[in-house]
Amino acid sequence: MRIRVGKYLNANDYMDKRVEIKNSDKVIYIKDKIIGKCGTVTMTSGSSIGVLVDGMKNSASNYGVYWFERNEIKINKKWKWGY
């Protein structure tokens, strides 16, 4: 039996969504000052969510994304494609 946590069940539910980075305990992410920035979810792997942060590229990732867990990001419901 799956237990529903909030509106989204798993990492795949975040695909192609605009998100805001709420927090992270990864020192390099804090150093890169990405907390509070927005981006688009472009990948998932297990429970991890890959976010392509606006104007930034994670040089440690082959895909340029920053990796988060669900509790570290928030879906940005106000943003719409095409403004």
N, CA, C and O atoms as a CHARMM CRD file, in Angstrom:
* protein
*
  332
    1    1 MET  N      0.83800  -1.18600   0.00000 PROA 1      0.00000
    2    1 MET  CA     0.00000   0.00000   0.00000 PROA 1      0.00000
    3    1 MET  C      0.88200   1.24700   0.00000 PROA 1      0.00000
    4    1 MET  O      1.81100   1.35100   0.80100 PROA 1      0.00000
    5    2 ARG  N      0.59100   2.20000  -0.90300 PROA 2      0.00000
    6    2 ARG  CA     1.34200   3.44700  -0.95600 PROA 2      0.00000
    7    2 ARG  C      0.71900   4.46600  -0.01300 PROA 2      0.00000
    8    2 ARG  O     -0.50200   4.60500   0.04900 PROA 2      0.00000
    9    3 ILE  N      1.54800   5.15700   0.69900 PROA 3      0.00000
   10    3 ILE  CA     1.07700   6.21100   1.59100 PROA 3      0.00000
   11    3 ILE  C      1.30200   7.53900   0.89300 PROA 3      0.00000
   12    3 ILE  O      2.42300   7.86300   0.50000 PROA 3      0.00000
   13    4 ARG  N      0.25100   8.29300   0.74500 PROA 4      0.00000
   14    4 ARG  CA     0.34300   9.57700   0.04900 PROA 4      0.00000
   15    4 ARG  C      0.91200  10.64100   0.98500 PROA 4      0.00000
   16    4 ARG  O      0.40600  10.83800   2.09000 PROA 4      0.00000
   17    5 VAL  N      1.95500  11.31700   0.54400 PROA 5      0.00000
   18    5 VAL  CA     2.56800  12.39800   1.30800 PROA 5      0.00000
   19    5 VAL  C      2.36100  13.67000   0.50300 PROA 5      0.00000
   20    5 VAL  O      3.03700  13.87900  -0.50400 PROA 5      0.00000
   21    6 GLY  N      1.44600  14.51500   0.92500 PROA 6      0.00000
   22    6 GLY  CA     1.14100  15.71700   0.16600 PROA 6      0.00000
   23    6 GLY  C      0.48400  15.34400  -1.15400 PROA 6      0.00000
   24    6 GLY  O     -0.10300  14.26900  -1.27800 PROA 6      0.00000
   25    7 LYS  N      0.57900  16.22200  -2.13200 PROA 7      0.00000
   26    7 LYS  CA    -0.05300  16.01700  -3.42800 PROA 7      0.00000
   27    7 LYS  C      0.75000  15.08400  -4.32200 PROA 7      0.00000
   28    7 LYS  O      0.17400  14.42600  -5.18800 PROA 7      0.00000
   29    8 TYR  N      2.05500  15.00900  -4.13600 PROA 8      0.00000
   30    8 TYR  CA     2.93800  14.27300  -5.03300 PROA 8      0.00000
   31    8 TYR  C      3.43300  12.99800  -4.37700 PROA 8      0.00000
   32    8 TYR  O      3.93400  13.02400  -3.25200 PROA 8      0.00000
   33    9 LEU  N      3.29400  11.88500  -5.07900 PROA 9      0.00000
   34    9 LEU  CA     3.62400  10.58600  -4.51500 PROA 9      0.00000
   35    9 LEU  C      5.09700  10.24400  -4.58800 PROA 9      0.00000
   36    9 LEU  O      5.65400   9.70700  -3.63100 PROA 9      0.00000
   37   10 ASN  N      5.74100  10.54700  -5.71200 PROA 10     0.00000
   38   10 ASN  CA     7.14400  10.16300  -5.85800 PROA 10     0.00000
   39   10 ASN  C      7.88800  11.18000  -6.70700 PROA 10     0.00000
   40   10 ASN  O      7.30600  12.15600  -7.17800 PROA 10     0.00000
   41   11 ALA  N      9.16300  10.94600  -6.89400 PROA 11     0.00000
   42   11 ALA  CA    10.01000  11.88900  -7.62600 PROA 11     0.00000
   43   11 ALA  C      9.51700  12.11400  -9.04800 PROA 11     0.00000
   44   11 ALA  O      9.62800  13.22600  -9.56500 PROA 11     0.00000
   45   12 ASN  N      8.97500  11.08500  -9.69300 PROA 12     0.00000
   46   12 ASN  CA     8.50500  11.22600 -11.07100 PROA 12     0.00000
   47   12 ASN  C      7.36500  12.23100 -11.20400 PROA 12     0.00000
   48   12 ASN  O      7.17400  12.80800 -12.27500 PROA 12     0.00000
   49   13 ASP  N      6.61000  12.44800 -10.13600 PROA 13     0.00000
   50   13 ASP  CA     5.51900  13.42200 -10.17100 PROA 13     0.00000
   51   13 ASP  C      6.02800  14.85300 -10.33700 PROA 13     0.00000
   52   13 ASP  O      5.24900  15.75700 -10.64200 PROA 13     0.00000
   53   14 TYR  N      7.31300  15.06000 -10.14100 PROA 14     0.00000
   54   14 TYR  CA     7.90700  16.39000 -10.24400 PROA 14     0.00000
   55   14 TYR  C      8.42400  16.70700 -11.65100 PROA 14     0.00000
   56   14 TYR  O      8.78700  17.85300 -11.91800 PROA 14     0.00000
   57   15 MET  N      8.46700  15.72900 -12.55200 PROA 15     0.00000
   58   15 MET  CA     9.03200  15.92800 -13.89000 PROA 15     0.00000
   59   15 MET  C      8.39900  17.12500 -14.59100 PROA 15     0.00000
   60   15 MET  O      7.18000  17.29000 -14.60700 PROA 15     0.00000
   61   16 ASP  N      9.27400  17.96100 -15.17500 PROA 16     0.00000
   62   16 ASP  CA     8.89000  19.14000 -15.95300 PROA 16     0.00000
   63   16 ASP  C      8.21300  20.23200 -15.13700 PROA 16     0.00000
   64   16 ASP  O      7.66800  21.17700 -15.70900 PROA 16     0.00000
   65   17 LYS  N      8.23600  20.12300 -13.82900 PROA 17     0.00000
   66   17 LYS  CA     7.63500  21.14800 -12.96800 PROA 17     0.00000
   67   17 LYS  C      8.68600  22.21200 -12.64000 PROA 17     0.00000
   68   17 LYS  O      9.87800  21.92200 -12.54400 PROA 17     0.00000
   69   18 ARG  N      8.21700  23.44400 -12.47200 PROA 18     0.00000
   70   18 ARG  CA     9.05900  24.52800 -11.98600 PROA 18     0.00000
   71   18 ARG  C      9.10200  24.42600 -10.46400 PROA 18     0.00000
   72   18 ARG  O      8.06800  24.24800  -9.82000 PROA 18     0.00000
   73   19 VAL  N     10.29800  24.53900  -9.89200 PROA 19     0.00000
   74   19 VAL  CA    10.45200  24.40400  -8.44700 PROA 19     0.00000
   75   19 VAL  C     11.34900  25.49900  -7.89700 PROA 19     0.00000
   76   19 VAL  O     12.12300  26.12500  -8.62100 PROA 19     0.00000
   77   20 GLU  N     11.22100  25.71000  -6.59400 PROA 20     0.00000
   78   20 GLU  CA    12.10800  26.60200  -5.85600 PROA 20     0.00000
   79   20 GLU  C     12.90400  25.74500  -4.88900 PROA 20     0.00000
   80   20 GLU  O     12.35700  24.84100  -4.25900 PROA 20     0.00000
   81   21 ILE  N     14.19800  26.02900  -4.77000 PROA 21     0.00000
   82   21 ILE  CA    15.06400  25.29200  -3.84200 PROA 21     0.00000
   83   21 ILE  C     14.82700  25.86000  -2.44600 PROA 21     0.00000
   84   21 ILE  O     15.10400  27.03300  -2.19700 PROA 21     0.00000
   85   22 LYS  N     14.31000  25.02500  -1.52900 PROA 22     0.00000
   86   22 LYS  CA    14.02000  25.46000  -0.16000 PROA 22     0.00000
   87   22 LYS  C     15.24200  25.35400   0.73600 PROA 22     0.00000
   88   22 LYS  O     15.54300  26.27700   1.49200 PROA 22     0.00000
   89   23 ASN  N     15.95400  24.22000   0.65200 PROA 23     0.00000
   90   23 ASN  CA    17.11600  24.01500   1.52000 PROA 23     0.00000
   91   23 ASN  C     17.94400  22.84200   1.00200 PROA 23     0.00000
   92   23 ASN  O     17.52200  22.10000   0.11500 PROA 23     0.00000
   93   24 SER  N     19.11200  22.70100   1.57300 PROA 24     0.00000
   94   24 SER  CA    19.99400  21.57700   1.26900 PROA 24     0.00000
   95   24 SER  C     21.08900  21.53600   2.31500 PROA 24     0.00000
   96   24 SER  O     21.53300  22.57600   2.80300 PROA 24     0.00000
   97   25 ASP  N     21.52600  20.32200   2.66200 PROA 25     0.00000
   98   25 ASP  CA    22.67100  20.23800   3.57300 PROA 25     0.00000
   99   25 ASP  C     23.94600  19.95800   2.79900 PROA 25     0.00000
  100   25 ASP  O     24.98600  19.70600   3.40700 PROA 25     0.00000
  101   26 LYS  N     23.89500  19.99400   1.48700 PROA 26     0.00000
  102   26 LYS  CA    25.10600  19.79700   0.68400 PROA 26     0.00000
  103   26 LYS  C     25.90900  21.09500   0.68400 PROA 26     0.00000
  104   26 LYS  O     25.45200  22.12900   0.19600 PROA 26     0.00000
  105   27 VAL  N     27.09500  21.01800   1.23400 PROA 27     0.00000
  106   27 VAL  CA    27.93400  22.19900   1.42100 PROA 27     0.00000
  107   27 VAL  C     28.17100  22.92700   0.10300 PROA 27     0.00000
  108   27 VAL  O     28.11900  24.15600   0.06100 PROA 27     0.00000
  109   28 ILE  N     28.42900  22.19600  -0.95900 PROA 28     0.00000
  110   28 ILE  CA    28.72000  22.83700  -2.25200 PROA 28     0.00000
  111   28 ILE  C     27.49700  23.59400  -2.77500 PROA 28     0.00000
  112   28 ILE  O     27.64300  24.63100  -3.42300 PROA 28     0.00000
  113   29 TYR  N     26.29900  23.08800  -2.50000 PROA 29     0.00000
  114   29 TYR  CA    25.08400  23.77800  -2.94500 PROA 29     0.00000
  115   29 TYR  C     24.90700  25.08000  -2.17300 PROA 29     0.00000
  116   29 TYR  O     24.50300  26.09800  -2.73400 PROA 29     0.00000
  117   30 ILE  N     25.21300  25.03400  -0.89100 PROA 30     0.00000
  118   30 ILE  CA    25.14900  26.24700  -0.06800 PROA 30     0.00000
  119   30 ILE  C     26.19600  27.23800  -0.54500 PROA 30     0.00000
  120   30 ILE  O     25.92400  28.43400  -0.65800 PROA 30     0.00000
  121   31 LYS  N     27.38800  26.74200  -0.82400 PROA 31     0.00000
  122   31 LYS  CA    28.47400  27.59400  -1.31600 PROA 31     0.00000
  123   31 LYS  C     28.11700  28.22400  -2.67000 PROA 31     0.00000
  124   31 LYS  O     28.44500  29.38300  -2.92200 PROA 31     0.00000
  125   32 ASP  N     27.44600  27.45800  -3.53700 PROA 32     0.00000
  126   32 ASP  CA    27.02100  27.95800  -4.85400 PROA 32     0.00000
  127   32 ASP  C     25.81800  28.89900  -4.76200 PROA 32     0.00000
  128   32 ASP  O     25.39300  29.46600  -5.76900 PROA 32     0.00000
  129   33 LYS  N     25.27100  29.06400  -3.55500 PROA 33     0.00000
  130   33 LYS  CA    24.15400  29.97400  -3.28300 PROA 33     0.00000
  131   33 LYS  C     22.92500  29.66200  -4.14100 PROA 33     0.00000
  132   33 LYS  O     22.33900  30.55800  -4.74800 PROA 33     0.00000
  133   34 ILE  N     22.54600  28.39200  -4.18600 PROA 34     0.00000
  134   34 ILE  CA    21.36100  28.04600  -4.97500 PROA 34     0.00000
  135   34 ILE  C     20.08400  27.97300  -4.14100 PROA 34     0.00000
  136   34 ILE  O     18.99400  27.82100  -4.69300 PROA 34     0.00000
  137   35 ILE  N     20.20800  28.07900  -2.82000 PROA 35     0.00000
  138   35 ILE  CA    19.01900  28.08900  -1.96900 PROA 35     0.00000
  139   35 ILE  C     18.19900  29.33500  -2.31300 PROA 35     0.00000
  140   35 ILE  O     18.72600  30.44700  -2.34800 PROA 35     0.00000
  141   36 GLY  N     16.90500  29.13400  -2.56600 PROA 36     0.00000
  142   36 GLY  CA    16.02900  30.24100  -2.93500 PROA 36     0.00000
  143   36 GLY  C     15.90000  30.44500  -4.43400 PROA 36     0.00000
  144   36 GLY  O     15.01800  31.17800  -4.88200 PROA 36     0.00000
  145   37 LYS  N     16.76800  29.80600  -5.22200 PROA 37     0.00000
  146   37 LYS  CA    16.68700  29.93600  -6.67700 PROA 37     0.00000
  147   37 LYS  C     15.62700  28.99400  -7.23800 PROA 37     0.00000
  148   37 LYS  O     15.17100  28.07400  -6.55800 PROA 37     0.00000
  149   38 CYS  N     15.24800  29.23600  -8.47900 PROA 38     0.00000
  150   38 CYS  CA    14.23200  28.41900  -9.14500 PROA 38     0.00000
  151   38 CYS  C     14.85700  27.65000 -10.29800 PROA 38     0.00000
  152   38 CYS  O     15.92600  28.00200 -10.79800 PROA 38     0.00000
  153   39 GLY  N     14.17600  26.60600 -10.70200 PROA 39     0.00000
  154   39 GLY  CA    14.63300  25.80500 -11.82300 PROA 39     0.00000
  155   39 GLY  C     13.53900  24.86200 -12.27900 PROA 39     0.00000
  156   39 GLY  O     12.40900  24.91100 -11.79300 PROA 39     0.00000
  157   40 THR  N     13.89500  24.00100 -13.22100 PROA 40     0.00000
  158   40 THR  CA    12.95600  23.04200 -13.78800 PROA 40     0.00000
  159   40 THR  C     13.45600  21.63300 -13.52700 PROA 40     0.00000
  160   40 THR  O     14.63800  21.34400 -13.71300 PROA 40     0.00000
  161   41 VAL  N     12.56200  20.75900 -13.09900 PROA 41     0.00000
  162   41 VAL  CA    12.92100  19.35500 -12.88500 PROA 41     0.00000
  163   41 VAL  C     13.04800  18.69200 -14.25600 PROA 41     0.00000
  164   41 VAL  O     12.09700  18.65600 -15.03700 PROA 41     0.00000
  165   42 THR  N     14.24200  18.16900 -14.53000 PROA 42     0.00000
  166   42 THR  CA    14.50300  17.55200 -15.83500 PROA 42     0.00000
  167   42 THR  C     14.82700  16.07500 -15.73000 PROA 42     0.00000
  168   42 THR  O     14.81500  15.37000 -16.73900 PROA 42     0.00000
  169   43 MET  N     15.11900  15.58800 -14.52300 PROA 43     0.00000
  170   43 MET  CA    15.49900  14.19400 -14.34600 PROA 43     0.00000
  171   43 MET  C     15.05100  13.69800 -12.97700 PROA 43     0.00000
  172   43 MET  O     14.86900  14.47800 -12.04200 PROA 43     0.00000
  173   44 THR  N     14.88000  12.39400 -12.88200 PROA 44     0.00000
  174   44 THR  CA    14.68600  11.74800 -11.58700 PROA 44     0.00000
  175   44 THR  C     15.48500  10.46000 -11.57500 PROA 44     0.00000
  176   44 THR  O     15.69900   9.84300 -12.61800 PROA 44     0.00000
  177   45 SER  N     15.92000  10.06200 -10.40600 PROA 45     0.00000
  178   45 SER  CA    16.64400   8.80700 -10.22700 PROA 45     0.00000
  179   45 SER  C     16.30900   8.28500  -8.83900 PROA 45     0.00000
  180   45 SER  O     16.76300   8.83300  -7.83400 PROA 45     0.00000
  181   46 GLY  N     15.52000   7.23200  -8.78800 PROA 46     0.00000
  182   46 GLY  CA    15.06000   6.74000  -7.49300 PROA 46     0.00000
  183   46 GLY  C     14.22300   7.81000  -6.82500 PROA 46     0.00000
  184   46 GLY  O     13.24000   8.27600  -7.40200 PROA 46     0.00000
  185   47 SER  N     14.59100   8.20500  -5.62900 PROA 47     0.00000
  186   47 SER  CA    13.85500   9.26100  -4.93000 PROA 47     0.00000
  187   47 SER  C     14.49900  10.63200  -5.12700 PROA 47     0.00000
  188   47 SER  O     14.01100  11.62600  -4.58900 PROA 47     0.00000
  189   48 SER  N     15.58400  10.69400  -5.88700 PROA 48     0.00000
  190   48 SER  CA    16.27600  11.96600  -6.12500 PROA 48     0.00000
  191   48 SER  C     15.67200  12.69900  -7.31600 PROA 48     0.00000
  192   48 SER  O     15.22300  12.08700  -8.28600 PROA 48     0.00000
  193   49 ILE  N     15.67300  14.02600  -7.21700 PROA 49     0.00000
  194   49 ILE  CA    15.07900  14.88200  -8.23200 PROA 49     0.00000
  195   49 ILE  C     16.16000  15.80000  -8.77700 PROA 49     0.00000
  196   49 ILE  O     16.78600  16.54700  -8.02400 PROA 49     0.00000
  197   50 GLY  N     16.38200  15.74400 -10.09600 PROA 50     0.00000
  198   50 GLY  CA    17.40000  16.56500 -10.75200 PROA 50     0.00000
  199   50 GLY  C     16.79700  17.86400 -11.25700 PROA 50     0.00000
  200   50 GLY  O     15.87600  17.85800 -12.07400 PROA 50     0.00000
  201   51 VAL  N     17.33100  18.99400 -10.75800 PROA 51     0.00000
  202   51 VAL  CA    16.80300  20.31500 -11.10500 PROA 51     0.00000
  203   51 VAL  C     17.84400  21.08000 -11.90200 PROA 51     0.00000
  204   51 VAL  O     18.98800  21.23300 -11.47200 PROA 51     0.00000
  205   52 LEU  N     17.43400  21.55800 -13.07300 PROA 52     0.00000
  206   52 LEU  CA    18.26300  22.45100 -13.86400 PROA 52     0.00000
  207   52 LEU  C     17.96300  23.85800 -13.36900 PROA 52     0.00000
  208   52 LEU  O     16.94000  24.44600 -13.71900 PROA 52     0.00000
  209   53 VAL  N     18.86400  24.39300 -12.55000 PROA 53     0.00000
  210   53 VAL  CA    18.65800  25.68400 -11.90500 PROA 53     0.00000
  211   53 VAL  C     18.87600  26.79100 -12.93300 PROA 53     0.00000
  212   53 VAL  O     19.84600  26.76300 -13.69000 PROA 53     0.00000
  213   54 ASP  N     17.97400  27.75700 -12.95400 PROA 54     0.00000
  214   54 ASP  CA    18.03500  28.85600 -13.91200 PROA 54     0.00000
  215   54 ASP  C     19.40100  29.54000 -13.88700 PROA 54     0.00000
  216   54 ASP  O     19.85400  30.00000 -12.83800 PROA 54     0.00000
  217   55 GLY  N     20.04800  29.60100 -15.04100 PROA 55     0.00000
  218   55 GLY  CA    21.31200  30.32400 -15.17400 PROA 55     0.00000
  219   55 GLY  C     22.50800  29.65500 -14.53900 PROA 55     0.00000
  220   55 GLY  O     23.57300  30.26700 -14.45400 PROA 55     0.00000
  221   56 MET  N     22.37100  28.40600 -14.08500 PROA 56     0.00000
  222   56 MET  CA    23.47500  27.72800 -13.41500 PROA 56     0.00000
  223   56 MET  C     23.62900  26.31600 -13.96800 PROA 56     0.00000
  224   56 MET  O     22.67900  25.72600 -14.48300 PROA 56     0.00000
  225   57 LYS  N     24.84000  25.79200 -13.84900 PROA 57     0.00000
  226   57 LYS  CA    25.10800  24.41800 -14.26400 PROA 57     0.00000
  227   57 LYS  C     25.95800  23.75300 -13.18600 PROA 57     0.00000
  228   57 LYS  O     26.96700  24.30900 -12.75300 PROA 57     0.00000
  229   58 ASN  N     25.55400  22.58300 -12.76400 PROA 58     0.00000
  230   58 ASN  CA    26.31300  21.82900 -11.77700 PROA 58     0.00000
  231   58 ASN  C     27.43600  21.10400 -12.50300 PROA 58     0.00000
  232   58 ASN  O     27.19300  20.12300 -13.20700 PROA 58     0.00000
  233   59 SER  N     28.65200  21.57700 -12.33700 PROA 59     0.00000
  234   59 SER  CA    29.79700  20.99100 -13.04600 PROA 59     0.00000
  235   59 SER  C     30.10900  19.57100 -12.56800 PROA 59     0.00000
  236   59 SER  O     30.81300  18.83300 -13.25600 PROA 59     0.00000
  237   60 ALA  N     29.59900  19.18400 -11.41000 PROA 60     0.00000
  238   60 ALA  CA    29.83100  17.83200 -10.89600 PROA 60     0.00000
  239   60 ALA  C     28.85200  16.81400 -11.49700 PROA 60     0.00000
  240   60 ALA  O     28.98300  15.61200 -11.26300 PROA 60     0.00000
  241   61 SER  N     27.87300  17.29700 -12.26900 PROA 61     0.00000
  242   61 SER  CA    26.86700  16.42200 -12.86600 PROA 61     0.00000
  243   61 SER  C     27.06800  16.37100 -14.37900 PROA 61     0.00000
  244   61 SER  O     27.27200  17.40500 -15.01600 PROA 61     0.00000
  245   62 ASN  N     27.01100  15.18200 -14.94700 PROA 62     0.00000
  246   62 ASN  CA    27.10200  15.03800 -16.40100 PROA 62     0.00000
  247   62 ASN  C     25.95400  15.75200 -17.10200 PROA 62     0.00000
  248   62 ASN  O     26.06700  16.10300 -18.27600 PROA 62     0.00000
  249   63 TYR  N     24.86700  15.96600 -16.40000 PROA 63     0.00000
  250   63 TYR  CA    23.67200  16.56900 -16.97700 PROA 63     0.00000
  251   63 TYR  C     23.50800  18.03600 -16.58900 PROA 63     0.00000
  252   63 TYR  O     22.58800  18.70400 -17.06200 PROA 63     0.00000
  253   64 GLY  N     24.39000  18.53900 -15.73200 PROA 64     0.00000
  254   64 GLY  CA    24.31800  19.93200 -15.30900 PROA 64     0.00000
  255   64 GLY  C     23.26200  20.22100 -14.26500 PROA 64     0.00000
  256   64 GLY  O     23.00700  21.38200 -13.94500 PROA 64     0.00000
  257   65 VAL  N     22.64000  19.17400 -13.72500 PROA 65     0.00000
  258   65 VAL  CA    21.55800  19.36900 -12.75900 PROA 65     0.00000
  259   65 VAL  C     22.06900  19.26500 -11.32600 PROA 65     0.00000
  260   65 VAL  O     23.11700  18.67700 -11.05700 PROA 65     0.00000
  261   66 TYR  N     21.30600  19.84700 -10.43000 PROA 66     0.00000
  262   66 TYR  CA    21.53300  19.71200  -8.99700 PROA 66     0.00000
  263   66 TYR  C     20.51200  18.69700  -8.48900 PROA 66     0.00000
  264   66 TYR  O     19.35800  18.69800  -8.91600 PROA 66     0.00000
  265   67 TRP  N     20.94800  17.83500  -7.57500 PROA 67     0.00000
  266   67 TRP  CA    20.09700  16.74100  -7.09300 PROA 67     0.00000
  267   67 TRP  C     19.54800  17.03000  -5.71400 PROA 67     0.00000
  268   67 TRP  O     20.27600  17.45000  -4.81400 PROA 67     0.00000
  269   68 PHE  N     18.22600  16.79500  -5.55600 PROA 68     0.00000
  270   68 PHE  CA    17.53200  17.07100  -4.30400 PROA 68     0.00000
  271   68 PHE  C     16.58200  15.93900  -3.95400 PROA 68     0.00000
  272   68 PHE  O     16.24000  15.10200  -4.78900 PROA 68     0.00000
  273   69 GLU  N     16.16800  15.93700  -2.69500 PROA 69     0.00000
  274   69 GLU  CA    15.07100  15.09300  -2.23400 PROA 69     0.00000
  275   69 GLU  C     13.81000  15.96200  -2.23600 PROA 69     0.00000
  276   69 GLU  O     13.89600  17.18800  -2.29800 PROA 69     0.00000
  277   70 ARG  N     12.65100  15.32700  -2.16800 PROA 70     0.00000
  278   70 ARG  CA    11.38300  16.06800  -2.23800 PROA 70     0.00000
  279   70 ARG  C     11.26500  17.16600  -1.19000 PROA 70     0.00000
  280   70 ARG  O     10.73100  18.23800  -1.47500 PROA 70     0.00000
  281   71 ASN  N     11.75600  16.91300   0.01000 PROA 71     0.00000
  282   71 ASN  CA    11.60500  17.89500   1.08500 PROA 71     0.00000
  283   71 ASN  C     12.52000  19.11100   0.92600 PROA 71     0.00000
  284   71 ASN  O     12.42600  20.05900   1.70500 PROA 71     0.00000
  285   72 GLU  N     13.39900  19.09200  -0.07300 PROA 72     0.00000
  286   72 GLU  CA    14.32800  20.21000  -0.28100 PROA 72     0.00000
  287   72 GLU  C     13.84900  21.19000  -1.34700 PROA 72     0.00000
  288   72 GLU  O     14.44700  22.25100  -1.52400 PROA 72     0.00000
  289   73 ILE  N     12.78200  20.84800  -2.05300 PROA 73     0.00000
  290   73 ILE  CA    12.27100  21.72500  -3.10100 PROA 73     0.00000
  291   73 ILE  C     10.77000  21.93700  -2.92900 PROA 73     0.00000
  292   73 ILE  O     10.08500  21.16900  -2.25300 PROA 73     0.00000
  293   74 LYS  N     10.28600  22.99700  -3.55800 PROA 74     0.00000
  294   74 LYS  CA     8.85800  23.31500  -3.49400 PROA 74     0.00000
  295   74 LYS  C      8.39100  23.64000  -4.91000 PROA 74     0.00000
  296   74 LYS  O      9.02700  24.42300  -5.61700 PROA 74     0.00000
  297   75 ILE  N      7.28300  23.03900  -5.31800 PROA 75     0.00000
  298   75 ILE  CA     6.74400  23.32300  -6.64200 PROA 75     0.00000
  299   75 ILE  C      6.25200  24.76100  -6.68200 PROA 75     0.00000
  300   75 ILE  O      5.52100  25.21000  -5.79900 PROA 75     0.00000
  301   76 ASN  N      6.66400  25.47100  -7.72100 PROA 76     0.00000
  302   76 ASN  CA     6.28700  26.86800  -7.90900 PROA 76     0.00000
  303   76 ASN  C      5.01300  26.89800  -8.74300 PROA 76     0.00000
  304   76 ASN  O      5.07400  26.78700  -9.96700 PROA 76     0.00000
  305   77 LYS  N      3.86800  27.04400  -8.10000 PROA 77     0.00000
  306   77 LYS  CA     2.57900  26.98600  -8.77900 PROA 77     0.00000
  307   77 LYS  C      2.24700  28.26100  -9.54900 PROA 77     0.00000
  308   77 LYS  O      1.36800  28.24700 -10.41000 PROA 77     0.00000
  309   78 LYS  N      2.92800  29.35200  -9.25500 PROA 78     0.00000
  310   78 LYS  CA     2.62900  30.63300  -9.91400 PROA 78     0.00000
  311   78 LYS  C      3.24400  30.72900 -11.30100 PROA 78     0.00000
  312   78 LYS  O      2.73600  31.45700 -12.15500 PROA 78     0.00000
  313   79 TRP  N      4.33600  30.00200 -11.53600 PROA 79     0.00000
  314   79 TRP  CA     5.04300  30.10200 -12.80600 PROA 79     0.00000
  315   79 TRP  C      4.29600  29.34200 -13.87400 PROA 79     0.00000
  316   79 TRP  O      3.83200  28.22700 -13.63400 PROA 79     0.00000
  317   80 LYS  N      4.17200  29.93200 -15.05700 PROA 80     0.00000
  318   80 LYS  CA     3.51200  29.26300 -16.17700 PROA 80     0.00000
  319   80 LYS  C      4.42100  29.32600 -17.38800 PROA 80     0.00000
  320   80 LYS  O      5.14100  30.30600 -17.57700 PROA 80     0.00000
  321   81 TRP  N      4.39200  28.28300 -18.21300 PROA 81     0.00000
  322   81 TRP  CA     5.19500  28.26200 -19.44400 PROA 81     0.00000
  323   81 TRP  C      4.77500  29.42000 -20.33700 PROA 81     0.00000
  324   81 TRP  O      3.58600  29.69500 -20.50100 PROA 81     0.00000
  325   82 GLY  N      5.75700  30.09000 -20.90600 PROA 82     0.00000
  326   82 GLY  CA     5.49000  31.14700 -21.85400 PROA 82     0.00000
  327   82 GLY  C      5.13700  32.49100 -21.24700 PROA 82     0.00000
  328   82 GLY  O      4.82700  33.44300 -21.96400 PROA 82     0.00000
  329   83 TYR  N      5.18500  32.56900 -19.93100 PROA 83     0.00000
  330   83 TYR  CA     4.84400  33.79500 -19.20400 PROA 83     0.00000
  331   83 TYR  C      3.50800  34.30700 -19.67100 PROA 83     0.00000
  332   83 TYR  O      3.03500  35.33400 -19.18300 PROA 83     0.00000
